Amino acid sequence: MTALPLPSPVPQSIVTRVGLVFGGRSGEHDVSIRSARTIADALSTGTNRQRYRLVPHYITRGGRWLVGDGATAALSDTLPDEPDDHLPRLPTTAHQVDVWFPVLHGPNGEDGTIQGLFTLLDQPFVGTGVLGAAVGMDKQAMKAAFATAGLPQVTHVCATASALARPDELADNVEQRLGYPCFVKPANLGSSLGISKAGDREALLAGLRAAARLDDRLVIEAAVPARELECAVLGYGHPDASVVGEILYDSEWYDYATKYSPGRSSLVIPASVPRVIHDQVQCLAVQATQAVGADGLSRVDFFYQEDGQVLYVNEINTMPGFTSQSMYPLLWQASGVPVEELVHRLIGFAQARHQRRTLISAH
């Protein structure tokens, strides 16, 4: 791994006010809170304690913004359950923030919406911009971008919820293209939400109907026997890749419960793979990030078939989890970048990108 320079650091005498945004209108609301706790702890640890001042912003499940003591309470999971109709739908505290750190997972958080808001506010924010977030979130658009870049993928079929008006026609197409078993996925959800595995037509149609209740755009993928590898990407302009990790789990596949239940899965960092495969994963991870137009941070997931040493790019996550079980910070820790330094670099990249955008706009 090459060195990761910190671009245009803020003078150490200046305390940077970080608007940490978490919660959100997403099925991954609770995961977002857990991720935010990690970020908050990292911002108040070691040298970061003098560099940054945390300004927490909690977005309720109803899409309202809560700042101050209420947001602090939500961060510690002590917020009372009460109506939020009196709260604003947009942040009213932009003057209190120097750089935003959105740690929102799933729809309304990593799909370009919050990124568009911060772009309109003309303030720096951690993570990718609107394009990378939107393309990376929608699995149909993501797969199209990967295909254009020539990245290897498993065979898949894209569909819409309206296609279920002719279920037999859709099932015929899937069976001809993929066969069984296969995975059915909503195109715009993360953390394995809404995903099902189908071994026959009945299960396929049931999975499609369930996914269609969550999203109008659907993806069906061939199931391949493979190990699951992941690689973290960090940087702006010339991103770097972390060591490669592997996920082991005790279920049939890596579903939501397995991901977030202690003891159900384990991480092997670094993954025990040949050096040539490790290097290829790092290279493909950077290419995948660039293919969707993302920058800042991302985690790229792979399928690795040992027989023949075949790699497939599975998907990209442009706002990966930061929980104690999350691969992204653990991969960078194993690469020599502890979480306190990681969040510091992410904030530095956000400021550098905003400076560049400001310069470009001035010409």
N, C-alpha and C positions, 0 to 999 in steps of 0.2 A: 504494500500500500504506500502510495506517495504521501508526502506531507500535505496537510490541509491548511493553507494560509488563511488568516483572518483578514478580510478586506476592509480597508478604511475604518479602523476601530474608532469608537467614540472616545474622546479624551477621558482618562480615568477620573478626573476631577468632577466630571459631569455625571449625575445620577440619571439614568434612563428610566423613564416611567413605562412599564410594560403592561399593556392591556390584555390580560389573560382571559380569553373567551371560551366558555365551556357550557355543556348541557346540550341545548338545542332541540329542534323538532325532528327527532330521528329515533329509530329503534335502538340506536347505540348511545342513547342519552346517558345511561349509567356508566358505560365504558368511558365516555368522554370525561365524566367527573373524576373517575379513577386516574385517567391520563393527566388531567389538570393538576391533581395532587402531586404527581411526580414532578411536573414542570414547576409548580409553586415551591416545592422543597428545593429543587435545583437552583432556583433564582435566589433563594435565601441561604445558600450554603457557601462557605469559603469566601473567595474573592468576590463572588457574585453579590454577596450581601452589601458590599460597598458600591457595586456597579449599578444595581437595579432596585427599583421600587415597584412592588407588585400592585396593580390596580385590577382586581378581579371583576369580571363581568359574567354573570350567569344568565343564560337564555333558558327560560322555562319551557316545559313541554308544549305550552300554548304559543310559544314564539315571542314572549315578552322579555324585556331586558331588565335585569336587576343588578344594581351596583351597590357598593358599600358593605354595610354589615350583613345585608341579606345575601349578597354574593359570597361573602366569607363564610356564612353559615351553610350555604349550599355546598361549598367546597369541602366542608367537614361533615356533610351529610346530616345536618341538623336543622334544615329549613322546614318549617311547618307546612303542611299540605293545605293550602288555602287558595281561593280564587285570585287570579293575577290580572283581572280586567283593568285594574287601575294603573298597571305598569306600561311604560312606553314600548312601542314596537320597533323603535330604532334607538341606537345609542345616543345619549345626549351629553356624553362626556368626552368627546373627541379632543377637547382642549386639555384634558387631563392625561392624555396618552401620547407618548413619543413613538412607540412602535407596538403594533398589535401582534399577539401570539394566539391565533385561533387553534384550539385543540378540539375541533368538532369533527366527529366521524359520521359518514353517511350523508344522506340527502340534507340539503340546506346548510351543509357545513364544508364538505370537500367536493362539491359539485360545481363550484364557480360562483355560487350565489353570494356567500360572505366575502369572497375575494373581490367580486364586483363592487360590493359596498365599500370596502377599504380603498379600492382604486378610485371610486368617486370621491371619497374623502381626501384623496391625495396624501395618504399616510402610509408609511412602510408597514409591511406585515410579513410574518414568517410563513414559509411555504410557497407553493407554486402560485402562478397567476391564474386568471380566469380560464384561459385556454387549456392549460395542463390539467387543471382540476376537473373541468367539464369532460374533456376527452378521457382522462384517466378514470373517472367515475362511471361512465356509461360503457358497459362491457362490449356493446356492439361497436361503438365508435373506437374504443380502445383496440379491439381486435382488427378493425379496419386499418388503424394507424400502424399496428404491428405488422400486418400483411404488407402494407406499402413499404415499410422499412426492411422487409425480407426476413423478419424474425420467425423462428420456428414455433408453430403452435399445434395443439391437438386439433383434429377435425371437429368442426362445430357447425351448427345451424342457427341462424338468427330468425326470430319470429316476432309477431306482435300479438297482443291479447285478442285483437279482432279476428285473427286467424283461427281462433277456437270456435268461430261460427261454423267452420268446416273441419271438425276434429279429425275425421278419418283421413282427409287429404294431408293435414299437417303431420299426423302420425305416420302415414305412408312415407312422406319425405324424410322424416327423421330416421325411420327404420332402414330406408334405402341408403341414406348417407352415413349413418352412424352405427345402427344396430344397438344391441343391448350388451351390457348395462350402459347407461348414460346419465349425465347430471343435468338437471333443469335448474336454471338460475334466473331470478329477476335481474335485469341489466343494471339497475341503479341502487342496489343495496350492498352493504359491506358486512363483515363479520359472519359470513355464511348464512345470514338471515334469508329465509325463504327458499333455500336450496334443498333439493331432494334428489335422491338417487332412484332411478327407474330400471327395473329388470324385465318389464314386459309392457304391453300397450296400455293396460289398465292403470298401472303405476305411472306411466308417462303422462297420460291425460290427466290423472289426478294431480300430478306435480305441476303440470302446465296451468291447470285451473287455480291451484293455490298460488303459484307465482304471479299469475295475471291479476290476482286480487291485490297485489302489492306494487305492480309496475305494468305499464302498457308495453314495455319492450322486454323481450325474453331471449335467452341464449340457452341452447342445448349443446352439451359437449360430450364427446366420446370419453368414456372412462378408461383410463390406461393404468395398468399396474406399474407404479413408479414410486420412488422416494420423493419427498417434498423438501425442496431446498429454498432458502431465502437469502437475499442480499440487500443490504441497505446502501442507499446512495445519498451523498451529501455534497452540496456546493452550488455555486452560481457561476455559469459560464463554462467552467471546466470541472464538472463534478467528479468526485472520487467514490470508489466502491469499498465497502467494508469486507471483512472476512466473510466467508459463506457459512451459514448455519443450516441445521436440519431439524425438522419437527417430527417427533415420534408421538404416537397417540394410541389409546387402547380401544377406540371405537372403529366402526367400519370406515368412516371418513371424518375429516376434520370439521365438525359442525360447531354451532355456537356454544352449546353446553360444554363440549370438549375444550374449546379455546379458553373459556373463562372460568372453568371449575378446577380448583386446585387438585393436583394429583392425576388429572385425566390425560395430561400430555406432558412431554418433556422436550427440552431444547438441547441440541448437541452443537456446541460452538467451540472450535470450528468443526464443520462437517467432515466426516471421514470419507473423502472422495479423492480420486487421483488429482495431482496438481494441475494437469491439463484441464480437467473439468472445473476445478476451482477457478482457474484463470478465465475460462470461457464464461462461467456464470458472472464473474465480475464485469467482463466486457459486455455481455448481453444486457446486464442490468443497467449500465450506463446508456446503451443504445436504446433500450426500452423507454427509459426516462426521456431521452431526447426525441424519440418517435412521437410521444404524445404532447411534446412541447412543455414538459414540466421542468421545474428547477427547485432549488432549496433543499427539499428532502423528499425521499420516496423509499418504499420497500417493494422490491420486485420478487415475485414468487415463481418457482420453477418446478417442473416435473422432471425427474432424472431416472431414465431406464438404464440400469446397469448393463443389461444384455444389449450390447452394441454401443454403449456409452452415448445414448441419445438424450438431448436436452430439449425441453419445450418451455417457452415462456408462458406461464399461466396467466398472471395478471399483475397490475401495478396498483399500489395504494399510495396516494399522494399526501395523505395525512395518517400515517400509521399510528397504532396505539403506543402510548408511553406508560402503560401500567407495569407493575412489577414482573408480570409474565410476558411482556411484549418483546418481540424479537428486535425491533429497531434499536432501542437504546442498548440492549444487551450485545448486539452485534458490534456497535461502535465501542462499547466498553472493552470487548475482546480485541478490538483493533487499536486500543490505546487511547481512546477518547472517552473519559468518564462523562456521566450525564450532565454534570455541572458545566464542563467545557463544551459539551455538545449544544446545550441551549444557548450558551454564549456565542458560539460560532453561528448558529442559526439566526440569531438576532443580528449579528454582524453582516451576514449575507443579505438579510432583509433590508438593512440600511443601505448596503452597497447597490442593490438592485434599484431601490427607490432613487438613489442619487443618479444612477445612470439614466433611469427613465426621465428624471427631471431635466438632465442635460440634453437628452434627445428631443424632448418637448420644446426646449428653448431654441432649437434650430429650425 
